């Protein structure tokens, strides 16, 4: 999107949010139309479940309607703020607490049985969604925000409440886990196919 359009949207977002803060509910509709897809996509990728993503999207915009005064346009874009809220709602809806951050040696691979692995091999997108949903929350946050929501490292650090270097290290570890798990799914499917031809 050209910079002048981005700036215009940011100014429009700030003005509409200010109207919402003054209890002008009509300002919600243009904000919802502009940002619902980004919020839904983030929630779907984070949770891996369309129903949860729809609920999170609804929760985010109800929150915006009732807490618009908490948005500070000098601290970043509205979408970044909304994604931070979506992150919190997604954690609640999936029963993930912020302190659920296992040590690396506690991580387990997603469970894949043979028929499921063969299906995943045929549907790369579904495999990626499952692998993302299996990531520990602190890795999932940065992978989804950086790689899929295309937020900058600085925005992700603000959304997640951590340092820039923490974002970088979590992204690196999250990518490594995704590659390992997707590789395991592929290996399992190959083994199933090999056994089926014997």
N, C-alpha and C positions, 0 to 999 in steps of 0.2 A: 504494500500500500504506500503511495507517495507520502512524503513527510508532511506536506501541507494538509492532506486529508487526515493523517494521524493526529496532527495538532488540532485540527478542527473537531475531530471526534473527542479528543481529550477535553477541549474547552466545552463542548456540548455536554459531555458526561458530567463535568464539574457543575455546569449550570443546572442540568436536570437533577443531579443529586442534591444540590442546594435547595431546589424546589421541593424535592421529596422531604428533606429535613424540615421544611416549613409546612409540612402536611398537605402538599399538593400531590395527591395520589395519581393524577393524570400523567405525571412525569415518569411513572414506572414503566408504562407500556413501551416507549421508545428505547429505554435502557434494556428492557427484557428482550425486545426484538433484536437489538444490536449484539447482546452478549450471551443470550441463552445457549447458542450452539457451542460457544467456547467453554462455558461452564459444564454443559452436558457432556461434551467430548472428554473433558478432563475427568469428570466423575465416572464416566464409563470406563475409561482407561485405568483409573485408579482402582475401581471396585471390580471391574470385569462383569458387572451385572446391570443390564438395562433398567430393571426396576429400581435398583438402588440409585442409579444415575439420574433417573427421572425424579425420584424423591429428593435427592440432594439438590438438584436444580431448583425444585420448588422451594426447598428450605432456604436456599441462598437468596432468592428474590423476595421471599417473605422477610428474611433478615434485613435485606436492603431497604425494604419498605418501612420497617420499624426502627432501623438503626442507621439511616442515611447520614445522620449527623456525625457518625464515627469515621466517615470517609474523609481523608485529608488529601486533596489533589496535589499538594506540594511534596508528598511522600511517594508518589507513583501513580500509575494508571489505574483506572477503575477496574479493568479486567484483572489486573494482578491482585487487587484487594479482594475481588470476588472469588478468585481461585484460592486465595488463602482461606476464605470462609468455606468454600467447597471442600477443601482439604480437611478442615475440622469436622464438617458434617459427614463426610465420607468415612472418616475414622470412627465417628460415633455410630453410624449406621452399620458398620461392619464389626463393631465391638472391639476396635483396636484402640488401645490407650496410647497416649504420647510416649509413655515410658516403656512400651513394648518393643524394645530394641535389643534383640538377642546379640550375643557375641558371635563373631564369625564362625567359631567352632560349634555353635549351637544351630547353625542354619541347616535346614534340610532341603532336599530337592523336592519339587512337586511330585506327588504320587501319580505315576502313570502306569496303567496296566496295558497289556499288549494291544487289545482292540482300540483302546483310546489313543494309544501312540500312533497306530496306523492312520486313524482318522485325523489326528493332529498334523501328521506329515502331509496329508492332502490339503489341509487348510492352514497355510502358514499364518494367516492373520489371527485365526483362533488360537494357534499355538502361542503367538506373541502375547495375546490378551491374557491367556492363562498364566504364562510366565510372569508377566507384569503383576498380575493379581497375587502371585505367590511370593513376590519380593517382600521382604520386611518393609514396614511402612516408611521408615526414614530413607531407604533406597528408592522405594516406589515414588515418593514425593518428588525427588530430584529428577529421576528418569522421565516421569510423565511431564513435569513442568519444563524441563530443558529440551528433551528430545521430541515430545509430542505437542506440547502447548507452545513451544518455541519462545519461552521466556528467557531473558538474559540471566546469567549467573547472579548478577546483583539483585534482580527482581526475585529470583528463587531464594536467595539468602534472606531477603526481607520477608517473603511469604513464610518461610520455614523458621525464621528466627534463629539463624545460625550464621557463622562466618563464611566468607567467600571460599576459603580453602576447604572448609567442611563440605560445601556444595560440590567442589571439584572431586574430593576424595570419595564422597558418597556416589557421585555419578560414575566414577571409574569402577568402584566395587559393584554397583548395580548393573553396569554394562557387562562386567565379567560374569556375574551370576546369570544374567539373561543368556549370554552366549553359552555358558555351561549347560543350563537347563534346556535350551533349545537344541543343543548338540546331543544331549541325553535322549530327548524325545525322538530325534532323528535316528540315533543308534538303536533305540528300542524298536522303532518301526522297521528298520532294516533287518534286525534279528527276526522279527515276526514274519516278514516277507520271505526270508531265507528258510525258516522252518516250514512255512507253508508250501514251498516248492519241493521239499524233500519227500 
